[in-house]
Amino acid sequence: MWIESITITTGLVDAASTPTLLKLVAEGRLDPTPFATHRFDLDGIMDAYDVFSDAAKHDALKVVLSAS
């Protein structure tokens, strides 16, 4: 993942669960897309922080930032 510049950040998931989750996604047994509830371009990073800082108000599970 380092070569591809992919970063995975976990909060309440312990590091021991991450390989299992990644395997389930890779096998197509777990669809992660519903968890990414909000998406922002890098220009919207401050809006993304605002949304995630009050996640309950915005029904935010995961906020995704991408360089388009």
C-alpha positions as CSV (number, residue, x, y, z in Angstrom):
1,M,0.0,0.0,0.0
2,W,2.9,2.3,0.6
3,I,4.0,2.2,-3.0
4,E,0.5,3.1,-4.1
5,S,0.2,5.9,-1.6
6,I,-2.8,4.3,0.1
7,T,-3.4,5.2,3.7
8,I,-5.8,3.4,6.0
9,T,-6.7,5.1,9.2
10,T,-8.6,3.3,11.9
11,G,-10.2,4.7,15.1
12,L,-12.2,2.2,17.1
13,V,-11.0,-0.8,15.1
14,D,-8.1,-2.6,16.7
15,A,-5.1,-3.3,14.4
16,A,-5.8,-7.1,14.7
17,S,-9.1,-6.7,12.9
18,T,-7.7,-4.7,10.0
19,P,-6.3,-7.7,8.0
20,T,-9.6,-9.6,8.4
21,L,-11.6,-6.6,7.2
22,L,-9.2,-6.0,4.2
23,K,-9.5,-9.7,3.3
24,L,-13.3,-9.6,3.3
25,V,-13.3,-6.5,1.1
26,A,-10.8,-8.1,-1.3
27,E,-12.9,-11.2,-1.5
28,G,-16.0,-9.2,-2.3
29,R,-17.7,-10.4,0.9
30,L,-17.9,-6.9,2.5
31,D,-18.8,-3.8,0.5
32,P,-17.1,-0.8,2.2
33,T,-18.9,1.9,0.1
34,P,-21.9,2.5,2.4
35,F,-19.5,3.5,5.2
36,A,-18.0,6.4,3.2
37,T,-20.9,8.8,3.9
38,H,-19.3,12.0,2.8
39,R,-16.7,12.8,0.1
40,F,-14.6,15.9,-0.4
41,D,-11.9,17.1,-2.8
42,L,-8.8,18.3,-1.1
43,D,-10.0,21.9,-1.6
44,G,-12.9,21.0,0.8
45,I,-10.7,19.8,3.6
46,M,-11.9,22.4,6.1
47,D,-15.5,21.5,5.3
48,A,-14.6,17.8,5.8
49,Y,-13.2,18.5,9.2
50,D,-16.3,20.5,10.1
51,V,-18.5,17.6,9.1
52,F,-16.5,15.0,10.9
53,S,-16.0,17.1,14.0
54,D,-19.8,16.9,14.5
55,A,-20.4,13.5,12.9
56,A,-23.7,12.8,14.7
57,K,-25.2,16.0,13.4
58,H,-24.2,15.2,9.8
59,D,-24.8,11.4,10.0
60,A,-21.1,10.9,9.1
61,L,-19.5,7.5,9.4
62,K,-16.4,8.0,7.2
63,V,-15.3,11.1,5.4
64,V,-13.2,10.5,2.3
65,L,-10.7,13.1,0.9
66,S,-9.5,12.7,-2.6
67,A,-7.3,14.5,-5.0
68,S,-9.2,14.7,-8.2
